[in-house]
Each structure stands twice: as C-alpha cells, then as structure tokens.
Amino acid sequence: MVQKASVISRRIKETLIKNIFAVFALFSIVMLGLIVFFLFREGLPIFRVVSVTDFLFGPFWYPTYDPPEYGIGPLIVGSVVVTILSSLIAVPLGVLSAIYISEIAPPRLKEVLKAIIELLAGLPSVVLGFFGMVILAPWLQETFDIATGLNILNASIMLALMAIPTISSLSEDALYAVPRDFKEASYALGATRYETITRVTFTAALSGISTAVILGMARAIGETMVVLMVAGGAAALPGSIFDSVRPMPASIAAEMGEAPFGGDHYHALFATGIVLFFITLAFNLVADYISNRFKEVGSGTL
Amino acid sequence: MNEQSLMKRRYLKQRAFFLIVRLSALVITLALVGILFFLFYNGLGAISWDFLTLPPTDSMTKGGIMPAIVGTFYLTIGAIIVALPLGVASAIYLTEYAKQGKLIRVIRVAVNCLAGVPSVVFGLFGLGFFVVFLRFGSSILSGALTLGILILPTIIGASEEALKAVPQTFREASLALGVSKWATISRIVIPSAVPGILTGSILGIGRAAGETAPIMFTAAAFFTAVLPKSVFNEVMALPYHIYVLATAGTHIEQTRPIQYGTALVLIALVLGIDLVAIVIRSVIRRKKRW
C-alpha cells in the first residue's frame, strides 16, 4: 500500500518535472511573440499619419523636417544594395574557404583555419565598424580619389567579413556531412579530386550551402553597427558604389536617441524595425525550409 | 598522346582550382590578422594601468575607461544569469523529454528565428518592453534582459549539442537500474554534458560582451560620474564607448587613442573569452572517455 502510494507520487513528480521543462522550452516561442507584439504596439501608430504604401515606397525620409516625410524607400534600397554587394564578396570567399577546410586542407591547418573563422565570427561588430571608419575609409578615399570613404563599398566589405564566418562554417558542416561512399564512388570511376569536389561533394551539399548563404545574407541585412559607422548615412538613392547610404538598421540606431518618445518619428523607427524583422524572418524561414526539404536522407539505393 | 594531354588538362584545372580555394582561405586569414594587427599596433600605446582603472576626465578626452569595463561586466553577467537556466532547461526538454512532433518542430523554428532577429530589433524590443512597458528605464536590468534573450538561442544550441553527445547507453543503464527519469537526467546526463554546456555559455558571454545595438536604447550611457549602485542605474559599456567616441562629439580626432585603446580592450576581452571556449572544447574532445 505504501509502496503503491510512493510509485504514484513518483509518477506525479516526474510528470510535473517534465511539464516544468516544457514551459521553459516554450519560452522561445513566447519571446518571439512578444517581440512581434511590441514592435507592432510601438510601430503601428505611424500608419495613422502615413499610409503603408507611402511608408514602404515613399522616396523621402525627412523625419525631422516640417512637415516631416516618412518614406523608407531609400533606407530599404540602402539595405538591399549593401547586402547584395557584400554577398558578392562573402559568398565566393565563404564557400571556397569551406571547400578548402573540409576537403583539401591537411588536418592541422584545418583546425587552425576553423579557429580563425570562429575568431572572425567573434569580432564585435562595433570593432569592425571602427576599423572600417579609421583604416579602410581613409584608404578608399585616397585610392579612388573620392569625397568620402564612408560609402557602400566600405560597408559591403566590412559586412562581408561579418557574413563570411556564417557562410563558411555552415557550408563546411554541409560538405562534411556528405557520405564518404559518394566520393569513393567518384574516385573509383576515375574522377580527379577537383571533379569529385565540384560535381559530387558540392552538388550533394548544395542545399546546406544554400542555407548557409541565405543565413549569411540575413546576417548582413540585420547587422547594425557596421552600416551605422561606415555606410555614410545619406538617406538618398545611391548612384554608384562610392555613394553613401543609410540602411534600415543604421537609421533606427542613429535616430532613436533623438526621436521624441511616443512621437511620430519614434513610431516610424519602430515600423522600420517591423519591416527589418519580417525581412530577416522570411530569410530564416526559407533557410529552414530548404534545410528540411532537401535533408540528406542517407546514401541512396537503386 | 591525345589522352595524355586530356589528363594533363584535367590536372591543370585541379591545380588552378586548389590555388583559388587556398587563396580564399588566405584572404580571410589575412583580413583577421590585418584587423588585429592594426588595432594592436595603434591601441597598445593607449593601454596603461591608469587607462584600465580610472574614469574618463576632461569631458572624455583624457583618463581611463574603468566605468565602461565595469558596466560591460555587469551587463554580461546579468545576460548569462538570464539565459543560462532558460537555455539549458529548454535544451533538456528538447533532447530528453520531447517526442518528435509538431510542437518540437515549432519550438525549433522559433529558436532559429530568434537567432536570426537583427540585434537592433532586440534593442527596439528591449526599449518597448523592458524600458517603457515594464518601466525598468534605461538600466542594467533592461540591458541584461535584452542581451540575455539575444544569446538564448546560442545557449540552447550548444546545450542541445552537449546533451545529444551523451551516449544513449548511459541513460539506458541508469533507467535499467530502476532510476527515475529525472534522477537519470540530473545525476547522469547533465554532469556528462557540463563541459559542452560550459563551452556554449562562454561563447554566449563573448557575444553579449561585444554587442552594441541591443544596449544602445536599453542600458548604455554616454558618461556616468559614479559607478552603478543598483540594477536600475544606467551604465557605460565598452562597445558603446567606442561608438560614441568615434562618431559623436567635437573631439573625435583628439580621442582617437582612447578609441583604439577601448577597441583593443574589448577585442582582448571578447577574443580571450572565445579562445578559452575553443581550448576547453578541444580538450574535451581529446579527453572524451566514451
């Protein structure tokens, strides 16, 4: 009788513990929900002043003028331009370095390179921004004989450095996961290492590498300090890569301090945050979809 | 003869490819080394005992960065106090209790999405929720909570990996002896996973120490005359200090050495923390008993 009671109480205790952990696990969902809720709570009021279309596509961002203009068109263009240009730098470097680390480098060098990638990932963004400001900007200014070194090119280079670790380490994971049999089969058919890497290993890892690239780009879009410090800050449509821009995160970070609390400008910045949030969310969901949809399901059989 | 030249071409292609691939690894290495070199080269001169232990003086143009070091310390410790229990508990649920299903799928997607939220959006959220809605004001508390949520996915990911690495046979042996599930988890699984969890948390600490955008609106002050006395005080922080000195005010050129010095201190701190984690991890991998 006593034993039975203790078994039951033990079962109750176990169920209780399990449920407590379940509550903790739900916390991430709750947080994501709270983030969305508070972005909307503080951001939506701007749409009493300006329509959604005018906000998203409006060509003028003059939040402090009288009358103010709240069009984030130039900010979105700024974000898109630096993200694309930085991807042009980061994707080849990231993917190729991953191929080297995973397929070619000798074991010792492999460990060193992995540590280097990890340290690069660990560099605080404000330090990269600072480097871009004080070292890269003057150099660009002199080399290309331009008015300012704080421009799209500079921001793209520094952003690429932030995206490379993401792209490289995730691509490397994907390449590493390709089953050995695939490569051995390829060698057995007489293929060179180059042919095996490009036609077999790379192809088999393509979904993982695509995920890596998308997540790297998402990182570049959302990155704040670099674009805040080196993109130059002009809220206008750029004509060349030497023009300065004001990507969305830079605008939020730079202006939130001056925007009167609860005013239109304040709400407009939160609304910009909503746009930024959903763009990166979309990137993440696509990456998640690709990595699940094309999951490696073991070696195929005929 | 024709076949031989074809073979030659194939290997030539391979050599060219290997060269390009090697070069890309080299470029990345040089970028890291270059950045570190310039910061050390320009920053070392600014570092002195006084720089590390004195507050700024003469409207920030002279003196040290002690309050910023202290502030970053508080924010980082606060963030890890928030994120570690939450992260480890989530990971325990995901690896030990949950059965594969819709809920797990949703939780995983949420964790991934949380990891992808831009840091400045975390700042906005912290401002809207902690600073304004909960009335914590711009304070250590708001900043630490914001940073804690920011590093939560890092901690969850690392803890999950550590828990998954504990061999299934450990659990089965314990359960076969009649030990309850919770006792198995708390006495067998968690102790075996501690080093891995530790590594993940250290990486989280490094991340929290270096972030700027999330604390800009929630905790960071341009200058505080006294050190914080409670969690409701604003603080100076290393990353924010670099940003304001480099971009605002009238003494940008004059304070350049302080900017370099602060950047060097921050880098040494963050990379030092990361290196500790990397070393611990490689020691674990080598010494693994199972």
Interface residues (C-beta under 8 A of the other chain):
Chain A: R10 K13 E14 I17 K18 I20 F21 A22 F24 A25 L26 F27 S28 I29 M31 L32 L34 I35 F38 L39 R41 E42 P92 L93 L96 S97 I99 Y100 I101 I104 A105 E111 L113 A115 I116 I117 E118 L119 L120 G122 L123 P124 S125 V126 V127 L128 G129 F130 F131 M133 V134 I135 L161 I164 S168 T192 R193 Y194 E195 I197 T198 L215 A218 R219 I221 G222 E223 T224 M225 L228 M229 P249 I252 A253 M256 G257 F261 L269 F270 G273 L276 F277 T280 L281 F283 N284 L285 A287 D288
Chain B: R10 Y11 K13 Q14 F17 F18 I20 V21 R22 S24 A25 V27 I28 T29 A31 L32 I35 F38 L39 P85 L86 A89 S90 I92 Y93 L94 E96 Y97 A98 V106 I107 V109 A110 V111 N112 C113 L114 A115 G116 V117 P118 S119 V120 V121 F122 G123 L124 F125 L127 G128 F129 V132 F133 I149 L152 P153 I156 S180 K181 W182 L203 G206 R207 A209 G210 E211 T212 A213 M216 F217 P239 Y240 I242 Y243 A246 T247 R256 Q259 Y260 A263 L266 I267 V270 L271 D274 L275 I278 S282
